[in-house]
Amino acid sequence: MENLLADVARFGGATTRRALYALGHSKRSLQSAVGCGSLIAPARSWVVRPDAHPSIAKALASHGRVAGSTALVTAGVWVTHEDSTWLAVKPGAHYAPLEPGTRRIECAFALDPAAPWRVSILDALAQHCSRASRNDAIASIDSALHKKRIVRSDLQKLARLLPERRRSWLKRVDGRAESGLESILRLACQDEGWSVDVQVPFRGGRLDLVINGWLCIEADGSATHDDEDQARKDRRRNTQLAAIGLRWHRFGYADVIYRLESCIRVIRTLLSQGDPRVHQPC
């Protein structure tokens, strides 16, 4: 049983019965696993681990594949707002009733070879970026690049999948960003006409953003940045930056996602004070 569950996990938590038979598992062992609840059978040909992402069973039960922003989330790619479970079906395919909170995309798509229960990452990006705002779309593409879900040359393929009016967004993509927060804040700062350097090396680590060459900005997206150990690191970094004449400020997840205009006002105020190195005594 453990080997069976491990093999299902290899496919991201769900796979076909045929794939498991090819690995040497018997029909009887699969029936036993489904019977005792160790696996779920949302569709005739598929089995899913109960701890797999819930969108997988929903999509398969509806004769579709996990798609759009939902597919990106299951692949570990940044999605700013996930308000529905998205699934894709081929044009003309048989439709099954949708569960509440599930939305269907009817389109041609390729499957992800590593997880054939979802569309390919390129198709998922195209589906998501066709519906998301510019900043949120670019943040997802940045994340897919950074996490090596796609490579730089894939952007040409993605351009062909996107609506024409959105293809210019790809010129703003930067895969160095380690989180979607950095991408969203970078784009907003660039819109102001400020120069923005990304992931700048500093004392054995990196600074998320450096604006106009001297204002260092960190964008932190989880509770791990609020513990005492991280607070000590923040104070140490602040001291180090101040010692060489730079300024530093940190924004949290809610700041960037829900109060982006306020973040820009704060940065504008800090920049208006001028480069502190210019005012240092000789």
Buried (B, 14 or more C-beta within 10 A) or exposed (E): EEEBBEBBBEBBBBBBBEBBEEEEBEEEBBEBBBEEEBBBBBBEEBBBBEEBBEBBBBBBBBBBBBBBBBBBBBBEBBBBEBEBBBBBBEEEEEEBEBBEEBBBBEBEBEBBEEBBBBBBBBBBBBBBBBEBEBBBBBBBBBBBBBBEBBEEEBBEBBBEBBEEEBBEBBEBBBBBBBBBBBBBBBBBBBEEEBEBBBBBEBEEEEBBBBBBEBBBBBBBBEEEBEEEEEEEEBEEBBEEBEEEEBBBBBBBBEBBBEBBEEBBEBBEEBBEEEBBEEEEEE
